[in-house]
Amino acid sequence: MSTLPDPSQPNRWLQWLLPLLGAAMIAWGASQASLSGLDRRVERIENANLGERLAGIEAKLDLLLRSRGVSPGQ
């Protein structure tokens, strides 16, 4: 006995196919949400790394300016 519906009865095909399409749409939506969340986490990490690098650059500039006799903020 085959699990596929009789091709001569279109309504049976729809009854068989629609739940599969619904499950595929739910799975696709979940994967998109997961990827979106991952993108946000990566962006936060990149921003944190950028902030650390900027703080390091600011500290080096402050040292350079102080070594030249210029106080930062002038």
N, C-alpha and C positions, 0 to 999 in steps of 0.2 A: 504494500500500500504506500503510495506516494504522499509526502507531506505538503506538496504544492497543490493549490486548488485547481479545479477543472478550468482550462482556458476558455471554455465556451460560456462560462458564467462570470461576467465582469464584476459583479457585486462581491463575489467570493474573493476575487483578487484584491479588491479594495479592503475588504475585511482583514485580509492577510497582510497587505502591504502597509496600510496606514499606521498600525502600531510600530512597525519597524522604522518607518520614517520619523515618527514621533520620538522613538528612542534615540535615533541617530541625531536628531535636532537637539535633544537634551544633552547628549554626549558632546556634541560640537560646542554648544553654549558653555558647558562646564569647562571644556578645554580652553576656550577663549578667555573665560574669567580667570582661569589658572595662569595663563600666559600674561594677562594684563596685570595680575598681582605680582608675578615674577618681574615684569618690566618695572613696576613701581619700586620693588625692593632693590633691583639693580641700580635704578636711578638714585635712590637714597644713599646707597653705598658709594656711588660715584660722586655724589654731592659731598658726602662726608670726606672722602679722600681729597677732593678739590679744596674743601675748607682747610684741611690739615696742611696741604701744600701751600695755600695762600698764607696761612699763619706762619709757616716756615720762611716764606719769602719776605713777609713783613718783618720778622725778627732779624733776618740777614740785612735788610735795608736799614733798619734801625741801628744795627751795629756799625754798618758802613757809614751812615750819616754821623753817628756819634764819634767815630774814629776821625772824621773830617772836621769835627768841631761844630756840626750843625745839630741842633736839637730837633728831634722828630716833632712834627706838627707846626713848624715855622713856615 
